[in-house]
Amino acid sequence: MAAALSDQLQQLLDSPVFVQIATIQPDGSPQVSPVWVKRDGDDLLFSTTIGRRKEKNLRRDPRVTVLVQPAESPYTYAEIRGTASLTTDGAPELIEELSVKYTGKPYADFNPASKDDDPRVVVRITPRKIVGSL
């Protein structure tokens, strides 16, 4: 059963807050990456490229944890535990939208080396449980 994001958490995720994504390595150890994020209802979306460690981890084991901790309020946080699904549909559009949200620029202007990136995927996280102070 999916968990609902609070109004406060929705507002925070709609702002350019960085989140940490934790995935599970093949040996069972955690792997954590900071990412840009977008909210779609109660689901979270982020972009990565095919072949990156988090993409490989999520294809093998879709369990994921997202830590949301605003820089201006470091003692508040939300831990969102859920399941990820991956698709290439809409991937170029998502990275463009996220780049504008976080940098104010198109992705190619922010990251000129992106022309050499591997194909991108959209990762959709459906929350199962939310804990914390947000």
Phi and psi in degrees as GROMACS dihedral restraints (atoms count N, CA, C in turn):
[ dihedral_restraints ]
;  ai    aj    ak    al  type     phi  dphi    fc
    3     4     5     6     1   -74.0    20    10
    4     5     6     7     1   146.7    20    10
    6     7     8     9     1   -98.9    20    10
    7     8     9    10     1   148.9    20    10
    9    10    11    12     1   -96.5    20    10
   10    11    12    13     1   140.0    20    10
   12    13    14    15     1   -78.5    20    10
   13    14    15    16     1   139.9    20    10
   15    16    17    18     1   -67.9    20    10
   16    17    18    19     1   161.8    20    10
   18    19    20    21     1   -58.6    20    10
   19    20    21    22     1   -41.9    20    10
   21    22    23    24     1   -63.7    20    10
   22    23    24    25     1   -41.3    20    10
   24    25    26    27     1   -69.0    20    10
   25    26    27    28     1   -38.5    20    10
   27    28    29    30     1   -59.3    20    10
   28    29    30    31     1   -47.5    20    10
   30    31    32    33     1   -61.6    20    10
   31    32    33    34     1   -41.2    20    10
   33    34    35    36     1   -64.7    20    10
   34    35    36    37     1   -43.8    20    10
   36    37    38    39     1   -68.0    20    10
   37    38    39    40     1   -23.3    20    10
   39    40    41    42     1   -78.1    20    10
   40    41    42    43     1   -12.4    20    10
   42    43    44    45     1   -93.6    20    10
   43    44    45    46     1   170.3    20    10
   45    46    47    48     1   -79.5    20    10
   46    47    48    49     1    59.8    20    10
   48    49    50    51     1   -89.0    20    10
   49    50    51    52     1   134.3    20    10
   51    52    53    54     1   -80.1    20    10
   52    53    54    55     1   143.6    20    10
   54    55    56    57     1  -125.0    20    10
   55    56    57    58     1   158.1    20    10
   57    58    59    60     1  -107.1    20    10
   58    59    60    61     1   130.3    20    10
   60    61    62    63     1  -107.0    20    10
   61    62    63    64     1   123.6    20    10
   63    64    65    66     1  -108.9    20    10
   64    65    66    67     1   125.4    20    10
   66    67    68    69     1  -119.6    20    10
   67    68    69    70     1   175.2    20    10
   69    70    71    72     1  -110.0    20    10
   70    71    72    73     1   121.9    20    10
   72    73    74    75     1   -69.9    20    10
   73    74    75    76     1   162.7    20    10
   75    76    77    78     1   -56.3    20    10
   76    77    78    79     1   -31.1    20    10
   78    79    80    81     1   -87.0    20    10
   79    80    81    82     1     3.6    20    10
   81    82    83    84     1    93.3    20    10
   82    83    84    85     1    -7.6    20    10
   84    85    86    87     1   -79.0    20    10
   85    86    87    88     1   158.0    20    10
   87    88    89    90     1   -79.8    20    10
   88    89    90    91     1   153.1    20    10
   90    91    92    93     1  -131.9    20    10
   91    92    93    94     1   128.0    20    10
   93    94    95    96     1  -124.9    20    10
   94    95    96    97     1   136.8    20    10
   96    97    98    99     1  -137.9    20    10
   97    98    99   100     1   139.9    20    10
   99   100   101   102     1   -79.1    20    10
  100   101   102   103     1   139.9    20    10
  102   103   104   105     1  -143.2    20    10
  103   104   105   106     1   159.7    20    10
  105   106   107   108     1   -79.4    20    10
  106   107   108   109     1   148.0    20    10
  108   109   110   111     1  -140.3    20    10
  109   110   111   112     1   153.2    20    10
  111   112   113   114     1  -131.1    20    10
  112   113   114   115     1   149.6    20    10
  114   115   116   117     1  -103.5    20    10
  115   116   117   118     1   137.9    20    10
  117   118   119   120     1  -129.2    20    10
  118   119   120   121     1    93.6    20    10
  120   121   122   123     1    66.8    20    10
  121   122   123   124     1  -124.4    20    10
  123   124   125   126     1   -96.0    20    10
  124   125   126   127     1    -3.6    20    10
  126   127   128   129     1   -85.6    20    10
  127   128   129   130     1   153.3    20    10
  129   130   131   132     1  -110.8    20    10
  130   131   132   133     1   141.9    20    10
  132   133   134   135     1  -123.5    20    10
  133   134   135   136     1   137.3    20    10
  135   136   137   138     1  -141.5    20    10
  136   137   138   139     1   167.9    20    10
  138   139   140   141     1  -117.0    20    10
  139   140   141   142     1   142.4    20    10
  141   142   143   144     1  -148.8    20    10
  142   143   144   145     1   174.9    20    10
  144   145   146   147     1  -104.4    20    10
  145   146   147   148     1   152.9    20    10
  147   148   149   150     1   -62.7    20    10
  148   149   150   151     1   133.9    20    10
  150   151   152   153     1   100.2    20    10
  151   152   153   154     1   -16.3    20    10
  153   154   155   156     1   -70.4    20    10
  154   155   156   157     1   155.0    20    10
  156   157   158   159     1   -55.8    20    10
  157   158   159   160     1   -45.0    20    10
  159   160   161   162     1   -65.9    20    10
  160   161   162   163     1   -35.2    20    10
  162   163   164   165     1   -65.3    20    10
  163   164   165   166     1   -45.5    20    10
  165   166   167   168     1   -62.1    20    10
  166   167   168   169     1   -43.8    20    10
  168   169   170   171     1   -61.0    20    10
  169   170   171   172     1   -44.1    20    10
  171   172   173   174     1   -70.4    20    10
  172   173   174   175     1   -30.8    20    10
  174   175   176   177     1   -67.8    20    10
  175   176   177   178     1   -36.5    20    10
  177   178   179   180     1   -78.0    20    10
  178   179   180   181     1   -39.9    20    10
  180   181   182   183     1  -145.3    20    10
  181   182   183   184     1   106.8    20    10
  183   184   185   186     1   -77.4    20    10
  184   185   186   187     1     1.9    20    10
  186   187   188   189     1   -70.4    20    10
  187   188   189   190     1   136.5    20    10
  189   190   191   192     1  -149.1    20    10
  190   191   192   193     1   151.8    20    10
  192   193   194   195     1  -125.7    20    10
  193   194   195   196     1   137.2    20    10
  195   196   197   198     1  -116.6    20    10
  196   197   198   199     1   128.7    20    10
  198   199   200   201     1  -107.4    20    10
  199   200   201   202     1   121.9    20    10
  201   202   203   204     1  -109.2    20    10
  202   203   204   205     1   119.4    20    10
  204   205   206   207     1  -143.8    20    10
  205   206   207   208     1   101.8    20    10
  207   208   209   210     1   -64.4    20    10
  208   209   210   211     1   135.7    20    10
  210   211   212   213     1   -59.4    20    10
  211   212   213   214     1   -36.0    20    10
  213   214   215   216     1   -80.9    20    10
  214   215   216   217     1    -6.3    20    10
  216   217   218   219     1  -143.7    20    10
  217   218   219   220     1    68.9    20    10
  219   220   221   222     1   -67.2    20    10
  220   221   222   223     1   -11.4    20    10
  222   223   224   225     1   -93.9    20    10
  223   224   225   226     1     2.4    20    10
  225   226   227   228     1  -111.1    20    10
  226   227   228   229     1   146.4    20    10
  228   229   230   231     1  -162.9    20    10
  229   230   231   232     1   166.9    20    10
  231   232   233   234     1  -137.6    20    10
  232   233   234   235     1   134.0    20    10
  234   235   236   237     1  -106.5    20    10
  235   236   237   238     1   120.2    20    10
  237   238   239   240     1  -110.8    20    10
  238   239   240   241     1   113.7    20    10
  240   241   242   243     1  -100.6    20    10
  241   242   243   244     1   135.3    20    10
  243   244   245   246     1  -166.5    20    10
  244   245   246   247     1  -162.2    20    10
  246   247   248   249     1  -124.5    20    10
  247   248   249   250     1   138.5    20    10
  249   250   251   252     1  -105.0    20    10
  250   251   252   253     1   145.2    20    10
  252   253   254   255     1  -127.0    20    10
  253   254   255   256     1   150.2    20    10
  255   256   257   258     1  -123.9    20    10
  256   257   258   259     1   142.9    20    10
  258   259   260   261     1  -150.6    20    10
  259   260   261   262     1   154.0    20    10
  261   262   263   264     1   -90.4    20    10
  262   263   264   265     1   -13.3    20    10
  264   265   266   267     1   -61.8    20    10
  265   266   267   268     1   124.3    20    10
  267   268   269   270     1    79.0    20    10
  268   269   270   271     1     6.7    20    10
  270   271   272   273     1   -63.7    20    10
  271   272   273   274     1   -46.0    20    10
  273   274   275   276     1   -62.9    20    10
  274   275   276   277     1   -37.2    20    10
  276   277   278   279     1   -67.9    20    10
  277   278   279   280     1   -38.4    20    10
  279   280   281   282     1   -65.8    20    10
  280   281   282   283     1   -45.2    20    10
  282   283   284   285     1   -64.9    20    10
  283   284   285   286     1   -33.6    20    10
  285   286   287   288     1   -65.3    20    10
  286   287   288   289     1   -46.3    20    10
  288   289   290   291     1   -62.2    20    10
  289   290   291   292     1   -42.8    20    10
  291   292   293   294     1   -67.1    20    10
  292   293   294   295     1   -39.5    20    10
  294   295   296   297     1   -61.7    20    10
  295   296   297   298     1   -43.3    20    10
  297   298   299   300     1   -65.7    20    10
  298   299   300   301     1   -41.1    20    10
  300   301   302   303     1   -60.6    20    10
  301   302   303   304     1   -43.8    20    10
  303   304   305   306     1   -92.5    20    10
  304   305   306   307     1   -28.8    20    10
  306   307   308   309     1  -120.9    20    10
  307   308   309   310     1   -16.2    20    10
  309   310   311   312     1    78.9    20    10
  310   311   312   313     1     8.1    20    10
  312   313   314   315     1  -129.7    20    10
  313   314   315   316     1   155.9    20    10
  315   316   317   318     1   -60.5    20    10
  316   317   318   319     1   153.4    20    10
  318   319   320   321     1   -59.9    20    10
  319   320   321   322     1   -40.7    20    10
  321   322   323   324     1   -63.9    20    10
  322   323   324   325     1   -30.1    20    10
  324   325   326   327     1   -75.9    20    10
  325   326   327   328     1   -37.6    20    10
  327   328   329   330     1   -71.5    20    10
  328   329   330   331     1   -41.0    20    10
  330   331   332   333     1  -131.9    20    10
  331   332   333   334     1    82.5    20    10
  333   334   335   336     1   -56.5    20    10
  334   335   336   337     1   -27.3    20    10
  336   337   338   339     1   -72.8    20    10
  337   338   339   340     1    -6.9    20    10
  339   340   341   342     1   -62.0    20    10
  340   341   342   343     1   -20.7    20    10
  342   343   344   345     1   -62.0    20    10
  343   344   345   346     1   -21.3    20    10
  345   346   347   348     1   -97.3    20    10
  346   347   348   349     1     3.2    20    10
  348   349   350   351     1   -63.3    20    10
  349   350   351   352     1   151.4    20    10
  351   352   353   354     1   -68.8    20    10
  352   353   354   355     1   166.2    20    10
  354   355   356   357     1   -56.4    20    10
  355   356   357   358     1   148.2    20    10
  357   358   359   360     1   -96.5    20    10
  358   359   360   361     1   157.7    20    10
  360   361   362   363     1  -129.3    20    10
  361   362   363   364     1   154.5    20    10
  363   364   365   366     1   -97.5    20    10
  364   365   366   367     1   127.2    20    10
  366   367   368   369     1  -104.7    20    10
  367   368   369   370     1   121.8    20    10
  369   370   371   372     1  -107.6    20    10
  370   371   372   373     1   121.8    20    10
  372   373   374   375     1  -107.0    20    10
  373   374   375   376     1   122.3    20    10
  375   376   377   378     1  -100.0    20    10
  376   377   378   379     1   115.1    20    10
  378   379   380   381     1   -65.5    20    10
  379   380   381   382     1   137.6    20    10
  381   382   383   384     1  -107.3    20    10
  382   383   384   385     1   -36.8    20    10
  384   385   386   387     1  -149.2    20    10
  385   386   387   388     1   141.0    20    10
  387   388   389   390     1  -127.7    20    10
  388   389   390   391     1   127.8    20    10
  390   391   392   393     1  -129.3    20    10
  391   392   393   394     1   161.3    20    10
  393   394   395   396     1   122.8    20    10
  394   395   396   397     1  -165.2    20    10
  396   397   398   399     1  -104.8    20    10
  397   398   399   400     1     8.3    20    10
